[in-house]
Amino acid sequence: MFDAELRPLIDSTLDPVGRWLAGLGVGANHVTVAGAFFGLMAFVFIAADLAFIGLWLIILNRLADGLDGAVARAVGQTDFGGYLDLVVDFIFYSAIPLAFAIANPDNAIAACFLCVSFMGTASSFLGVAILAAKHNIETDRRGRKAFYYLGGLTEGSETILLLCAMALWPDYFIYMAWGFGLLCWVTTGTRIYLAHSMFAAR
């Protein structure tokens, strides 16, 4: 919901760092892989019931997610880089609820519901991106991306806040997972509606 408004601020903050990293010979994919490592460590620590340490690793993962795009803008974006970034993001988003379920089995049903809800937002997002590429439809409302980005009520900014809140207050994981999962289905529904309006007559 807030990604488009936050994007100019994020890009203006991270782009100088991205140019500096690029000058050191660091590639965007290197930053993506580093972010994946931080995400894996977040999973490990949260699953071990050390959510506060996991919080800092979530923050590092999301920082790397922003920096890989900044490096890519400095040296030139590639299709594979955009693909790798998206795959890592989706795995990370689903891994964190699983970690909370491992840490406390009482969280398992809520974690499963949240992961299924993420599948709804992910599939509705990717489906539009595929069709947009087929019909040569582009947008830069959320910055220069490797493919078409369709927004919604629950985008990246909201998901990051959710994961951080879960790490700060793990005892309330169940309530946050059910609540955010329901909002994800609102996002999925609106994306299906928008996809119908964009592509039904094509």
Secondary structure as UniProt FT lines:
FT   HELIX           3..23
FT   TURN            24..25
FT   HELIX           28..47
FT   TURN            48..49
FT   HELIX           51..75
FT   HELIX           79..103
FT   HELIX           105..107
FT   HELIX           108..134
FT   TURN            135..136
FT   TURN            141..142
FT   HELIX           156..168
FT   HELIX           170..172
FT   HELIX           173..199
FT   TURN            200..201
//
